Amino acid sequence: MHGDIEMGSLRDSLRRIFGGGIASIATVVVVAVVLFNSFEVVGAGERGVVFSKFGGVQRGVVGEGLRFKIPFIQTIIPIDVRIQKAETDASASSKDLQTVHSRIALNYHLAPDQASQVYQQVGSLYKERLIDPSVQEAVKAATAQFTAEELITRRAEVSTLIKDMLAERLVPRSIVVDEFNIVDFNFSNVFNNAIEAKQTAEQDALKAQRDLERIKIEAEQKITEAQAEAESQRLQRETISETILRLRAIEKWDGVLPQVTSGAIPFIDLKSMASN
């Protein structure tokens, strides 16, 4: 009897000890879980969108760092607002109905203070739902304003036009266009062969024009040389003729001086002067 009383007292003591310990451990665990769910870390280059189970996406965003939230009720969703790069393939038709395949590279970022609006309206798949379709539409609209050849020769102008069109579509959706580049233009084989043939013809025509100009210059040089040679020969003939005439006159002269001279000087009889 006495032993039964002692055993009962021991069981009661054990229940009190272990029962109190389990309750303490459970309290610690609950407090830890609550604290763990009361904070969220927003990384560098991110903004936090606060989502409440009872109110949906909250207005405004939270900045970088350790942020408090109501445990089990609120969730802070990190949204990257750094500059990102997206590459998209686009197909369009040029003004002269040539099929153009292009690859577009776009640098963009979300407007930091509008991250919650983007998440609320589009979610996290804004590239697939907003950017890619906008790129397709902008490329089609811009490409239709140029011929296939102009897309090559006026590439910078085409790129600027597409960038402006993208900005018109994306900025109202809180997406900022930082930079835009056309990575590549691809045309059909028929068009590529036609362009190559045209370039070859232009090069041949340019070469023929240069050859014609060279021949013309050479002909003018020859004419100038011939004229100079003819003038030289004429001068030589005149000089030689005058010299020959003088030599012949000397050969025919008998050594007798003329008896009179004419002009302003009075006539003089040279023979009478000689006899005197």
C-alpha positions in Angstrom: 0.0 0.0 0.0 2.7 2.4 1.0 4.6 1.4 -2.2 1.7 2.2 -4.4 1.4 5.7 -2.8 5.1 6.4 -3.5 4.8 5.2 -7.1 1.9 7.5 -7.7 3.7 10.5 -6.2 6.7 9.7 -8.5 4.4 9.6 -11.6 2.8 13.0 -10.6 6.3 14.5 -10.2 7.4 13.3 -13.6 4.3 14.6 -15.3 4.8 18.1 -13.8 8.5 18.2 -14.8 8.1 16.9 -18.3 4.8 18.6 -18.9 6.3 22.0 -18.0 9.4 21.4 -20.2 7.4 20.5 -23.2 5.2 23.6 -22.8 8.3 25.7 -22.6 9.9 24.1 -25.7 6.7 24.6 -27.6 6.5 28.2 -26.6 10.1 28.8 -27.7 9.4 27.1 -31.0 6.2 29.2 -31.6 8.0 32.4 -30.8 10.9 31.5 -33.1 8.5 30.7 -36.0 6.7 34.0 -35.5 9.9 36.0 -35.4 11.3 34.1 -38.5 8.1 35.0 -40.4 8.1 38.6 -39.3 11.1 39.7 -41.4 12.1 39.5 -45.0 15.4 40.5 -46.6 15.2 42.7 -49.8 18.5 42.4 -51.7 20.6 45.0 -53.5 19.0 46.3 -56.6 15.5 45.0 -55.6 12.3 46.5 -54.3 9.9 44.6 -52.1 6.2 44.3 -53.0 4.0 43.7 -50.0 1.2 41.2 -50.5 -1.4 40.7 -47.9 -3.7 37.6 -47.7 -6.6 39.9 -46.8 -5.8 43.0 -49.0 -3.8 41.7 -52.0 -0.9 43.8 -53.3 -0.3 46.9 -51.1 0.5 50.3 -52.5 4.1 51.4 -52.5 7.3 49.3 -52.2 9.9 48.7 -49.5 13.5 49.3 -50.1 16.6 47.2 -49.7 17.5 45.6 -46.3 15.8 43.7 -43.5 12.0 44.5 -43.6 9.3 43.8 -41.1 6.0 42.1 -42.1 3.0 40.8 -40.3 3.7 37.1 -39.9 1.5 34.6 -41.7 -0.5 37.5 -43.2 1.9 39.5 -45.3 4.5 38.4 -47.8 7.3 40.6 -49.2 8.0 39.7 -52.8 11.4 40.9 -54.1 11.3 42.5 -57.6 14.6 43.1 -59.5 14.8 46.8 -60.7 18.3 46.6 -62.1 19.0 47.0 -65.8 18.3 43.7 -67.5 18.9 42.5 -71.0 16.4 40.7 -73.2 17.0 39.3 -76.7 14.0 38.6 -78.9 13.6 37.3 -82.5 11.2 39.2 -84.7 9.9 38.8 -88.2 8.4 41.5 -90.3 7.9 42.7 -93.9 9.7 45.6 -95.4 8.1 48.4 -97.5 8.9 46.5 -100.7 7.4 43.3 -99.2 10.7 41.5 -98.4 10.6 39.2 -95.4 13.0 40.3 -92.7 14.2 38.2 -89.8 15.9 40.2 -87.0 17.3 39.7 -83.6 16.7 42.5 -81.1 18.6 43.2 -77.9 16.9 45.4 -75.4 18.3 46.8 -72.1 15.5 47.8 -69.7 14.6 48.1 -66.0 11.4 48.5 -64.0 10.6 51.9 -62.6 11.6 51.2 -58.9 8.6 53.1 -57.4 6.2 51.4 -59.7 7.3 47.8 -59.1 4.1 47.0 -57.1 1.9 48.2 -59.9 3.8 46.0 -62.5 3.5 43.0 -60.2 -0.2 43.7 -59.6 -1.1 44.1 -63.2 1.2 41.6 -64.9 3.0 39.5 -62.3 6.6 38.5 -62.5 6.4 37.4 -66.2 6.4 40.9 -67.5 9.1 40.1 -70.1 7.0 37.5 -71.8 3.7 39.4 -71.4 4.8 43.0 -72.1 8.4 43.3 -73.5 8.4 40.5 -76.2 5.0 41.5 -77.7 6.0 45.2 -77.7 9.3 44.4 -79.5 7.4 42.4 -82.1 4.9 45.2 -82.8 7.6 48.0 -82.8 9.8 46.0 -85.2 6.8 45.4 -87.6 5.7 49.0 -87.5 9.2 50.4 -88.1 10.3 47.8 -90.8 7.2 48.5 -92.9 8.4 52.1 -93.4 11.7 51.2 -95.1 12.7 49.1 -98.1 14.9 46.1 -97.5 17.9 47.9 -98.9 17.2 50.9 -96.7 17.0 48.7 -93.6 20.7 48.0 -94.3 21.9 51.5 -95.4 19.8 53.4 -92.8 20.2 50.9 -89.9 20.9 53.6 -87.2 17.8 55.5 -88.2 15.7 52.2 -88.1 17.2 51.4 -84.7 16.3 54.8 -83.3 12.7 54.6 -84.6 12.2 51.2 -83.0 13.6 52.4 -79.7 11.2 55.3 -79.7 8.2 53.1 -80.5 9.2 50.7 -77.7 9.5 53.6 -75.2 5.9 54.7 -76.2 4.6 51.2 -75.5 6.6 50.3 -72.3 7.1 53.5 -70.4 3.3 53.8 -69.6 3.6 50.2 -68.2 6.4 51.3 -65.8 9.2 49.7 -67.9 12.1 52.1 -68.8 14.0 51.4 -72.1 17.7 52.0 -71.5 19.2 50.9 -74.8 18.2 49.1 -77.9 20.3 47.4 -80.6 19.5 45.5 -83.8 21.9 42.5 -83.4 21.2 41.2 -86.9 19.1 41.5 -90.1 18.5 38.4 -92.2 16.8 38.3 -95.6 15.8 35.6 -98.1 18.5 34.0 -100.3 16.9 35.5 -103.4 17.2 39.0 -101.9 20.7 38.4 -100.7 21.7 37.3 -104.2 20.1 40.3 -105.8 21.9 42.6 -103.4 25.2 40.9 -104.2 24.6 41.2 -108.0 23.7 44.9 -107.6 26.8 45.6 -105.6 28.9 43.7 -108.2 27.3 45.7 -111.1 27.9 49.0 -109.2 31.6 48.1 -108.7 32.0 47.2 -112.3 30.3 50.5 -113.4 32.6 52.4 -111.1 35.6 50.6 -112.4 34.5 51.3 -116.0 33.9 55.0 -115.2 37.4 55.3 -113.6 38.9 53.5 -116.7 37.1 56.0 -119.0 38.3 58.9 -117.0 41.9 57.5 -117.1 41.7 57.0 -120.9 40.3 60.6 -121.3 43.1 62.0 -119.3 45.7 60.0 -121.2 44.2 61.2 -124.5 44.3 64.8 -123.4 47.9 64.4 -122.3 48.8 62.9 -125.7 47.0 65.8 -127.5 48.9 68.3 -125.4 52.2 66.5 -126.1 51.5 66.4 -129.8 50.6 70.1 -129.8 53.8 70.9 -128.0 55.8 68.8 -130.4 54.1 70.5 -133.4 54.9 73.9 -132.0 58.5 72.9 -131.4 58.8 71.6 -135.0 57.3 74.8 -136.4 59.7 77.0 -134.4 62.6 74.8 -135.6 61.4 75.1 -139.2 61.1 78.9 -139.0 64.5 79.1 -137.4 66.1 76.8 -139.9 64.4 78.5 -142.9 65.7 81.9 -141.8 69.2 80.7 -141.3 69.3 78.9 -144.6 68.1 82.0 -146.4 70.8 84.0 -144.8 73.4 81.4 -145.7 72.2 81.3 -149.3 72.3 85.1 -149.5 75.9 85.1 -148.3 76.8 82.4 -150.8 75.4 84.5 -153.7 77.0 87.8 -152.5 79.9 88.8 -154.8 81.5 91.0 -152.2 80.4 94.3 -153.8 78.7 96.7 -151.5 75.6 98.6 -152.8 76.3 102.0 -154.3 73.4 103.7 -152.7 71.2 103.3 -149.6 67.7 104.5 -149.1 66.0 105.9 -146.2 66.4 109.0 -144.2 70.1 109.2 -145.1 70.8 111.0 -148.4 71.9 108.9 -151.4 75.7 108.4 -151.4 77.8 107.2 -154.4 80.0 104.6 -152.7 82.2 104.1 -155.8 83.1 107.8 -156.1 83.9 107.8 -152.3 86.1 104.8 -152.9 88.0 106.5 -155.8 88.5 109.6 -153.7 
